[in-house]
Amino acid sequence: MRTLNLGILAHVDAGKTSLTERLLFAAGVIDEIGSVDDGNTQTDSLDQERRRGITIKAAVASFVVGEVAVNLIDTPGHPDFIAEVERVLSVLDGAVLVVSAVEGVQAQTRVLMRTLQRLSIPTLIFINKIDRRGADPERVLRAIAERLTPANVLMGVAERPGERDAAFVPFAAADAERLSERLAEQDDTLLAAYLDGDGVSYGRLRKALKRQTRQGRVHPVFLGSAITGAGVDDLMAAISTLLPAGQGDAEAVVSGTVFKVERGPAGEKIAYARLFSGALHVRDRVTFGRERSAKITSLQVFDKGPAVPRDSALAGQIAKLWGLSDIQIGDTLGAPRADGPSHHFAPPTLETVIYPRHPGDRRALHTALVQLAEQDPLINLRQDDVRQELFVSLYGEVQKEVIRETLAHDYGVEAEFRETRMICIERPVGIGTAIESAPYPFIATIGLRVEPAPVGSGVEFELEVEYGSLPLAFHKAVEETVREALGQGLHGWRVTDCKVTMTHGIRYRDFAASTPSEHRNLTPLVLMAALKRAGVQVCEPVHRFGLEIPGDALGPMLPVLAKLGAAPGVPEMRGAACWLEGDIPAARVHDLQQQLPALTRGEGVLETAFDHYRPARGEIPARSRTDNNPLNRKDYLTRVARRG
């Protein structure tokens, strides 16, 4: 049987989890459909998910449709939990993007669609809630074409939208003309036949639809209701026929990706992994990450609902693995893949100090946060050793509240937060070089050059030293330390969009102490000196916003936006409403959200998503530093001597 790993993605409240329930019910996996409002759905199993009515953690369930076993991954819709979505994208074969027929295309919808297209993940679009009052499929279809993708293929029409008995009527062979026009835009052969008036058979069009969908060139659009089941059978048929299910090679070398880590009832670590090739068995020793390995003590495979115990997991399947105590999210199992893990969304743009309400819980808080960071590495737990403060990175205020509740409920630690602030970055503005030739107490010589790189390129590392001047282990030690040390630049922020070149490197063979460790310790000193000479520019995160407000609220809104540092564009009147787009500093988004109801009589709708970094305005924000990067040479040498 072929296997399809399918992601369900959407903006918050589009009905994504309800659609998951309906699919499981239609496939015969569950006998009764759960309700998000009642807190009894299959995939929202956390207490907080049930209380809040939102998905916080990605969850997996399995069902069979036709000859295809589908591993369905329900992902969070709230933008504060976009990190969960990012981790899932690396294991998907296809996706269903859910859009509400009432609320329409939201900022999060656009972010998700852009990412799915960039990764060429075959995607179906499902317009949900056609039975809800206010449903307007035609408006949503126009928005999909204008704001998501013009390469969409409507697969039918909604009858009686906005009514309880709303239905989806799929197109049939008689409607082939509709398919011909859209598919011909992506296929020259079809276009020629279409223009010649020869006509294209419905069977040929269906094959072209399947091919173009799997190539990510077109996106079939279905309409329906997860609550009533309208249109769901047609969506299920499309999942099994249009998306690329595969039969993995169980005899090949093992290769897989860990996309989720959680703790079991006894505190044991459980890894969720998708296998791309090969097979895993209980008691197998598997390699992962950087030359780590461990023995699998138990495993489960998702099969017609939840995960069930098995002796082995095969290529294409998703497995839960026990016994891998050092495993981390993003680790590769076995052989690395050419298209390994990468960041698909912007990192968190906010951070805050977290501290225990009761000082005696400091150690317990740190232990709990370490475990939470296992499940979500992007919270980027760090400690300021000077001020004895703990920092976590955030996507938004809802995530902060979820962390607070998780600590209290799961770990018995009551925590408080200081005011949230934005996370800046540093970019080099010039070229700086530095070299240190065996400075006491180091028995090593290192030279580095730092220079700007294109925006969005991250950190590049190159070697300019003669081949053989240093063993490979020494080169690796320098590169790893460069990347780690750039986590805090001259102002304490992460340094990015830069190129670092190793210009000099000498190992003193007559001294046994001239080791990779010596080079690792010397590297930060040289790097910071080169960075000082290059100079840096601190940049702040900026969000793109879309604001729909009553027309008469525009006057009061503009001075508020100006005060918040926003740069709005030209207003666009849409009937009695006004649509406004622009940029706003990430640090002021929450302020705008708080003021919006009063300014618009509760009618304003705000969409925001990270867009870019810009040079920080006003006073240059600085971040408190840890001991990892040396700005004070004397203090750094003292610390190294103590460690040594």
Buried (B, 14 or more C-beta within 10 A) or exposed (E): EBBBBBBBBBBBBBBBBBBBBBBBBBBEBBEEBBBBEEBBBBBBEBEBBBEBBBBBBBBBBBBBBBEBBBBBBBBBBBBBBBBBBBBBBBBBBBBBBBBBBBBBBBBBBBBBBBBBBEBEBBBBBBBBBBBBEEBBBEEBBEBBBEBBBEBBBBBBBBBEBBEEEBBBEBBEEEBBEBBBEBBBBBBEEBBEBBEEEEEBEBEBBBEBBBBBBBEBBBBBBBBBBBBBBBBBBBBBBBBBBBBBBBEBBBEBEBBBBBBBBBBEEEEEBBBBBBBBBBBBEBEBEBBBBEEBEBEBEBBBBBBBBBBEEBEBBBBBBBBBBBBBEEBBBBBBBBBEBEEEBEEBBBBBBBBBBBBBEEEEBBEBBBEBBEBBBBBBBBBBBBBBEEEEBBBBBBBBBBBBBBBBBBBBEBBEBEBEBEEBBBBBBBBBEEBBBBBBEBBEEBBBBBBBBBBBBEEEEEBEBEBEBEEEBBEEEBBBBBBBBBBBBBBBBBBBBBBBBBBBBBBBBBBBEEEEEBBBBBBBBBBBBBBBBBBBBBBBBBBBBBBBBBBBBBEEBBEEBBEBBEEBBBEBEEBEEEEEBBBBBBBBBBBBBBBBBEBBEEBBEEBBBBBBBBBEBBEBEEEEBEBBBBBBBBBEEEEBBEBBEEEE
